[in-house]
Amino acid sequence: MSTAEDAAWLRWVTERFQSIAGQGEEIGLEGFKAALQVKESFFAERFFALFDVDGSGTISLGELHGALRLLLHGSAADKLRFLFQVYDVDGERVAQCIQEKPRGSGAALPAGSGSIDAAELLLVLQACLRESAISLPPQRLHDMARVLLEAADKDGNGSITFQELQQQLEAFPGLMESLTISAASWLKPPAPTRQSRRPRCLTSWYWHNHRGQLAFLGGYVSLNLLLFILAALQHVGHSGWLAVARGCGQCLNFNCAFIAVPMLRRCLTRLRATPAGRALPLEHCVALHQLVGSAVLALAVLHTGAHVANFGRLAQDGHGALSEFLLMAHPGGGGLGGTASQTGLALQVLLFAMLAFSSPCVRRGGHFELFYWSHLSYISVWALLFFHAPNFWKWFLVPGSLFVLEKAVGTAVSRAMGLRIVEVHLLPSQVTHLVIQRPRSFRYEPGDYIYLNIPAIAAYEWHPFSISSAPEQQDTIWLHIRSLGQWTTRLYEFFRQPEILQLHGNLEGKRWWQWVQVSVGLGESQQLCGIKCYIDGPYGTPTRRIFTSEHAVLIGAGIGITPFASILQSIMYRLGPCHALRAQEPGGRFLELHLYMTSALGRSDVKAVGLQLALDLLAAKEQRDSITGLRTRTQPGRPDWSQVLGRVAEERKGKVHVFFCGSPALAKVVRVHCERFGFRFFKESF
């Protein structure tokens, strides 16, 4: 950091210290922990012991500044010695201290003896794992401590001195560089977010990367303006309010029919394979449906308001009371039998209810039933529109017929494919792995998704999930479902029940039994037979473009890795495992795999240096990663997207398509980097 940055940093540290210390001008261990905001108290206690130079049990501002200046301006050896002192806790006294003192009490752990033995390594590595939220079997922990001791203990006396640790770290330049950076930044405030000089939508690369989406949106807006103008001009001689109402009404005719198009999943899935499908922004069909729905409500409000204003004008001219125009049918009032006003008010109520219950706080807040049943009122909306607008049928004929046909086919096919869940595995992080029998006629592409219905969980609810198995897997379909909402949580809890024979009432006119066999072992595996379910699909996603892309980058975060698991398995089936592994070698790379554990402390964190060194040594010895068991080493912390995608851009291996499945917040971050490098960005949307 520059001199100015150093001064600003120390001012921030001083303000932080004074806000915690108050009038006493010194802080104890608990205040120090609050300032550090660390998960594992081991490091806070060790830092506190090292910063407390006079051993008074408190840290003054002078002691804090002195230690931080050493970490900031000291040599690499000074910073390494600080790390060594953190790890150097005398083994026998550590065991005694842990037995006598509960974790989090006021006394800090004792000072070290000048060397680090196996017991100290185990203690430190345990703290590193807890700090990084990593869970490994005890044997792996002992393996890491053993391999680290074997590598660094040059004289074979069973302990590591400072010189031996320094020599070992110098063999890993990346870790040494991280130590140099991190030793002075562990108490550093977060860097301020730099704001762009101009809005992102005004940049040239934004328009280049969104040209298809923007062109479609421009066409949609232009068509609505054209319809509005043409309809309004036909009534401009009567009243301005009437012209506005007729213009909005014509736009509503179009939009109330067009809103069904983005939901034609079967048609859109087939359209993806055509040149037109590759040109259209089909990955935004859900967003388009939401946009058209909002436009319908806005146009309906304006349409109704203009009619009310016109009725008020007529009432003032003595043509009748306003209430008569609104609540009573009369000849010439529009609609079937002059009921346009009454059907219009009913439509307004239904549209408001649909929009209110479609909000994310309702759908994802444990009230999916409200969203589901209120959305079924689209049947009533379309029915009322036939009475309200006699010409609506002309707009509705084609999209409405396709929609009805899709619904009929979907219902018939899904009910005809009454399937069984043959196996269930309950995985960490409340993930339910379902193994479902696969119908012989079921064909899908890697990355596709289906709608799943399990009557034992909810009789009428259908939820979309990506298929995590490869199409080449003939007998079963895999789904990995994370417990994120009410239905998915009920699913996980249902399969956690002990062994039980359950009778579920009258289903399709028959009483049916399901026998649940539960065997809880490593990974909480459960085997189930006879659980009935229904599937609707498959439906295509943007990932269908992967195998036709010149250079594809797949980014899956959390449970978002499921569609890419299907793709990677399909690659293994197509190429064979041996060829797929050889494809990773330099010079003939077909596939590169990068794994990140975002909960783990990054290499730039001083508290993770020992853990990363042990993991690197163990991976080099066993030729596999200790966390995943794969050949690819799992990287700690979050990816540097600018660096990762920058390397992709430097390779210049054709047009780059980035396929993402994960949280919306991360999608925004990745999208910005893709736009900067000129990559096409595709996101999974259900």
N, C-alpha and C positions, 0 to 999 in steps of 0.2 A: 504494500500500500504506500501511497505518497505521504509526505509529511503532513499535508492538510488532512488527508484521510485518517492518519494516525491520531492527530489532535481531535478530530471529530469523534473518532471511536472512543478515545479515553474520556471525552466529555460525556458521551452516552453512558459509559461504564460508571462514571462518577455519579451521574444523576440516578442511575439504577440503584447503585449502592446506597445513596442518601435516602432514596424513597423507602428502602427496606430498613436501613439502620435507624432512621429517625434522629432523635436527639442524642442517642447513645454513641453515635459515630463509630460503632462497631457492630458486626453481625455474627451471630452464632451459626451452628451447623444447619439448623432448620431454615434460617433465613438464607443461607448460602444455597441450600437445595432449591428453595423457591426461586432464587435468581437464576440457577442453572436450568431449571425445568427439565431435568433428566428423569428417565423412567426408573433406572436402577440406582439405588442409593449408594452402592459400592463406590462408584466413581466420584460422587459428590463428597463422600467421606474421605477418599484418598486425596482429592484436590484440596479439600479443606485442611487436612493434616499437613500437606506440603506448603500451603499458603500461610498457615499459622506459624510464622517463623519463631516467635517467642514462646510458643507452646501454652498460650494463655487460655485456649479454648474459644477464642474469638478472633476475628480478622478485622484489622483496621484498614482504613482507606490507603494508608501508606504501604502496608504489607501487600494489599491487592495490586496497587500500581507497580510496586517493585517486581512482583512475580509476572505481571502481564508484560512489562517492558522487556523482561528477560525472554519471554516467549515470542515477543514481537520482533525484537532486534538481535536476539541471540543467534549463535551459529546452529547448524544442523546438529552438531554434537550436544549443544546445550538442550535443544528440544528433545533429542533422543534420551538424554539423561533424565529429563522430566518424566518421560514415558516409563523409563526403567524404574524410577522411584515409585510411580503409581503402581506398577506390577510387583514391586519388591516388598511383599508383606511376609514377615517371618512365619513359616508354616505352622509351627507348634503354637505360637501365640495367636495365629489366626484362628485355629481350631478352638482354642480356649476362649477367645474373644467371641466367636460365633455362639458357643454354648452358653456363655455367661451373659451376653448382651443381646437383647432383641433388636432386630433390624430396625433402623430408624430412630434409635435412642440418641441421646446427646453426645456420647463419647465417640470419637473417631477411631478408626482402625489403627493399630500400632505401626510404628515405622519399621523399615526393613532391615535386613542383615547384610546387604551388599551382594546378594545372589538370589536367583529365582529357582526354586526347586519344583518338582512335579506337583506337589500339593498346592503351591501358589499358582501354578499354571492352570490347574483345574478350577480354582476359585475365580481367577480372572476370566477364564473362558466361559464359565457359567454366567458371570455377570455380563459379559459381552453378548451371549446368546439371549439373555433376558432383555437387555437393552435393545437388541435388534428384533425382538419378538420372533425368534427362531426356536423351534422345538426339534431336538434331535435325541435319539436314544442314548442312554448313558454310555454304551459301548463306543459310540461315535465320538463322544466327548473325550473319553480316555484315549481313543486313537489320535485325536487331534493333539492332545497334550503330549502323547508319546512321540509323535512325529516331529513336533516342534522342539522338544527336548533333544531328540536324537540329532536334528539338523544343527542346532545352535551350540550344543555342549561339545565343543571341540576337544577338550581334554578328558572327557568321559568321566567326570567326577560326580555326575548326577545333578548338577545345577548349572545355571547360566549366569555368567558375569556380564557386566556392562560391555566390555570389549567384545565378548562373543555375540551378544545381541546386536551390537553395531555392525560387526562383520557379516552376520546373517542378513540383516536388513539391507545392507549395501548390495547384496545379490539380487534384490528386488527393487530396482530403481523407482518403479511406480509407487510402491509403498513409502519409500523414503521421501519422495517428492510430496506425497499426500501428507506425511507427517510434518514436513516443513510448512505446508500451507495451513494445516488444521490446528497446529499447536497454538497459534495466535488467534484462531477464529472460532473456537468453541463457545466463546461468550460474545461473539460478534452479533450485532443487531441485523435483522434481515435487510437486504439491500432494497432501496425504494424501487418500485416498479416504474420503468421508463414508459412514458406515454408517447404514442406516435404523434408526430406533428400534425397529421391530418387523419380524418377517419379512414378506417381500413377499406370501406366501400368505395373510396375515391381514388384508390391506387390502381395503377395500370395492371399489375399482376392479379389483383382481385377480379377485375373485369375479364382478364384472359382466362382464368381458371374457372370462372362461373358463367362463361359465355352461353352455354346451353341452358342453364337454369334461368339466367337473366333474359335470354331471348324468349323462352317459353312464358315467363312472367310478363314480359312486355307484350307478347301476343294476347295473353289472357286479359290484361288491363285494356288493351286497345279494342278488343272485341266487345268488352263490356261498355266502353265509351261509345262505340259505334251503335250498339243496340239501344243505348240510352238516348242518343241524339236522334236516331231515326224515329223512335217511338214518341219522343217529346215533341218533335216537329209536327207530328200529325194532330196534336192537340194544343198547339201554341196559341191558336186563336180563341180558345175558350177561357182558360185561366192558367196562370203560371203554376199554381199549386197542382192543378190537374195534369199539366205537362210533366211536372216532376214525378207525380205519382205513376203516370203511365210509363215514363222512362225507367223508373225503378222496377215497375212490374215486369217489363220486358226482360230486364237483367235478371230478375228473380226466376222467370221462366227458364232461362238458360242455366243459371247456377243451381237451381233446385233439381235439375236433371243431371247436370254435369258432376254434382257432388258424389254421385254413385260411381263415376269412372275410376277415381283413384282406389276404390275398394274392389275393383274387379281383379282379384288376385290371380285367378287362373289365367285370365286373358293377358294380364301384364307379365306373368311368368313366361308365357309363350312369346310375347312381344319382345322380351329381352334377347331372344336368339336371332332377331332380325336386325337389319341395318337401321331401321327406324328406332328400334329399342335402344341401340347403342348411342343414338343421337339424342334421344329424349332423356330428361333427368328422372328416370323411373325410381331412383333410390330415394327421391323426395316425395313419393306418393302419399305417405302419411301426413307430411307437412302440408302438401297441397290440399288434402282433404280437410285439414284443420283451417287452412286459409280460406277455402271456399265456404266452409261452415261459418266462419266469422263474417265473410262478405255477405252471406245470406241474411244473417241477423242484422247487420248494419243496413243493408238495403231494405229489409222488412220494416225496420224502425222508421227509416226515411219515407218509405212508401206509405205506411200507416199515418205518420205525422202529416204528410202532404194531403192525404185524403181527409183527415180530421180538420185541417185548416180550410180545405175547400168546402167541407160540410158547414163549418162555422160561417164562411162567407155566404153560402146559400141560406143559412138560417137567418142571418142579418137582413137578407133581401126578402124575407117573408115566405120562403118556400117550405118552411116546416121547422120543427125543433131539432136541435143537434142530437138529442137522445133518440129521436125517431130514425134519423139517418144511421145511427150506430147500432141500435138494438132491434130494429124492426125491418123485415124484408119488404121491399117495395119494387114495383115494376120499373125497369130501367136502372136499377141500382147495381147492376153488374152481377156476374156469377150466375149459377143455376137458380132460377126463380127469384132473382134479386137478393140473394143471401150473401153477397160478397162481403159486406161489413161484418156480419156475424161469423162467417168462416174465417175472415181475416183476423179477427180478435182471437179466435180459438188457435189459429196458427201461431200468432204472436206468443201466446202463453206456452205452447208446446216448444217453440224454438228457444225461448228463454230457459225453460226447464232443461232442455237438452244441453245447452251451452253451460249452464251452471253446474250440472252433474258430470260434465266432461272435463272439468278442471283437474290438474294433476293432484291437488290436495284431496280430491274425492277418489280418483282412480287408484292412487297409490297410498292413500291414508286409511286403508282398511274398510272402504265402503265401495268396493267394486260393484256390488249388486245394484247400487243406485245408478252408477254409470251404465251398467248393462241393461237394466229394465227401462230406464229413461231413454236410452238410445233406440230401443225397440219402437218408440213412438214415431220413428221415421215412416212406419207403415201408415199411421194416422195422418201424418203430415202430407204424404203423397196422395192419400185418399181425399183429404180436404182440398188439396190443390185442384183436383179434377172438378170439384164443385165451385171453387173460388175463381179459377181462371179457365174458361172453356177451351182455350187454345193450348193449355199446358201439355195435353196428350201428344201434340206434334213434337214437342221438345223431348218428351219423356220416352217416346216409342222405342228408339234404338238403345240408349243406355239402360233404360228401365227393363227392357226385354232381356238384355244381357245379364243384368243384375239378378233378375228373377231366375233365369236359367242357371246361373252360377250357384245361387242358393239352393235350388232344387237338386242340382247335381251333387253339390257338396253334402247336403243332408243325406241323400240316398247313398252316396259312396261311404261316408263316415259311419253311418249306421249299419251298412252292410259289412264294414270291416270292424266288427266287434272283436277286439284283441285281448290278450292277457299280458299282464306284467309278469315276466317269468323270473326276474331277479332284481334285487334292490341292494345298493350299497350306500350306507350313510358315511359320508366323507367328512373330513375336518371342514371348519368354517360353515357348517350347516348346509352342505351341498348334498343333494339327493341324486344318486346315479340310478336311473331307471333303465332296465333292459327289457324291451318290449318285443314280442314276437312280430316278425315282419311278414306281411302278406306277399305272396308270390308276384302279384301284379303291381306291387308298390315300387316305383322307379323314381329316383331323385338324383340330384347332382351334389357334389361336395359343397357344404355351406348352406344348403337349403334349410328351411324351417317348417314346422308343422304346428297345427293347433291341437292341443291335448285336452281331453275331457275324461275325468275319473269320477264316475257317479258316487263312489264311496266318499269322496271329498266334497264335491258339490255337483249336483245333478245337472245344472244348466250352465255352468261356467266353462268356457273354452279359453285357454291361454296359449300364446305362441312361445315356442322354444326352438332353438337351433338344434339340428341333429348333429351329434358329436361323433357318430360312427361313419365309416367310409361306405360309399355305395357298394363297393366290392364285398362287403360283409353281408352274406346272403340271408342268414337265418334270423338276425335280430337287428333292432334299431336302438341306439343309445341316446339317452338324454341326460344332461347334467344340469340340475336345477338348483340355483342358489336361493336360500330363504330370505327374500327381500320384501315380501308383502304378505297379506293375510292368507291367500290361497297357498302360496309356496311354503309358508310356515306350517299351515295345517297339514300339508303333504308330508313334511319332514317329521312332525310330531306323530302323525298317523302311523308311520312306519317304525317309529321308536317303541311302539307298544309291545309288551311281552307276547309270548306265544298264546294265540287265542283263536277260537273257531267262531266266526261271526256270521250272523244271518242278516242280510240286508233285504228289506221288505219287498214290495211288489215292483219288480223292474221288468217293463215290457210284458206285463201280465204273468210273469213267472217269478217264483221265489228262487233266489240263487244264493249259494253258499260260497264262501271263500275261506280257504285254509291258509293260515299265515304261519310259516315256520321261521323262527327267529334264531339266529346263531350269532351272538355278539363276540367278536374277537378283535384282532388287530385291525384298526380302521373301522370298527363298528359295522362289520359286514352283516347284512340281513338277506336271507334268501326267501323269496315269496313266490307262491304259486297260486294261480286262480284269481288274482285281482283283475277285474275287468276294466277296460278303458276303450276309448274311441279316439281316432286321429283324423284330422282333416288336412289334406295337403298332398304332396309337398308344394311349397311356394318358393319361388326364386328370390334371390337377393343380389346385390352388386357383386358378391364374391364369385358369381358365375363367370365374370370377366377375367378371373385370375389366370386361367390356363391359356387365354388368348392375349395376355399382356406381354409386352416385350420385357419389362422389368417390374415385377410385383413385389411390394413391401406389405407384409401382413402384420398388423399391430393389434394384439388382443390384451385387454387389461381385466384382471379378475376373472369372473365367470365368462367374460367376453372372449375367452380363448376357445370356447366350444366350437364355433364354426370352423376355426382354423385347425382344431384337432381333427375334424373330419377331412379337411384338405390334406393335412400332412399324412394321415393314414392312407388316403387315396394315392398319394405320391409313392408311399412305400409299397402298396400293392402293385402299382403300375411299373415301377422301376426295379422292385426287389430290394430288400434291406441292404445287401452288400453294395449294390450300385449306388443306392442313396447315400450310404456312408462315404463311399469314395468320392461322391460328388461334392463333398465338403472340402476336399483337399485343394490347396492353392494351385492355380493354373487351370483347373477344370471344374470350378465351383458352379454347381447348379442350385445348391441350397445352402444358406447360412442361417444359423439359429442363434439368437441372442436372448438370454433369459435374465430378468431383473427381479429381485425381491425388494419391493419398494418399502416394506416395513423395516428392512435391515438398515443399519447405519452405513453410510457411504464410505468409500475409501478416504475421503477428505475429512473424516471425523477421527480425532485422536483416540476415542474410546473403542474404535473398531480395528485398529492396526493389528493387534495381536490375533484377533479372530480371523482376519483376512489372511494374515501370514500363515496361520495354521491350516486354513482351508486350501490355500494355494499349494502348500507342501503336500497335504494329503491327496489333493487332486492330481498332482504330478506323480505321486508314488503309485496311486491306484488306477490312474488313467480314467477317472470318472469323478463327477461332482458328488460331494458328500450330501448335498441337500436333495437333488433330484435323481441321482444315479446315472445321469446322462454324461456323454463325453464333453458336452459343452459346459463350461464353467458358469455358474450363476453369479451375476454381478450384483453387488449390494447397492441399495439406494435407487433413486429414480434416474431414468435415462436422460442424458443431455441431448434433447431432440435436435438442437442446432448442429451438434457434432455428429450424431447418428445419421441424420438425413443429408448433412453436408458430405459425408463420405459416399453416400449413395450417388449424390450428384456428381462427385468427382470421378466415379467409375465410368460414366457416360456409356451405359449399356442399353440404350434405347429409351423410349418414353417410359416414365416411371408412373405407375398407378399405386397409390397407397390405399389399402383396405383396412378399415378400423372397426372394432367392436369393443365397446367399453362405456365408461361413464360419459355423460354429456360434457362435463367440465373438462375432462382430458381431451375429448374430441375437439373442443374449441382451440386448445393449445396446439394440438397436432395439426389442425387445419391451417392455423396461421403459418406454421413453419412450411407446410406443403405449398401454400400460396407463394411464400417467399422464394422457394426453389423452383416454382413452376410445375409442381407435381399435381396430378389429378387425384382428388381426394374422394373416397367413397366411404360411407358410414352405414352400418346396419341399422335399419329402422323397422319396427313392427307396427 
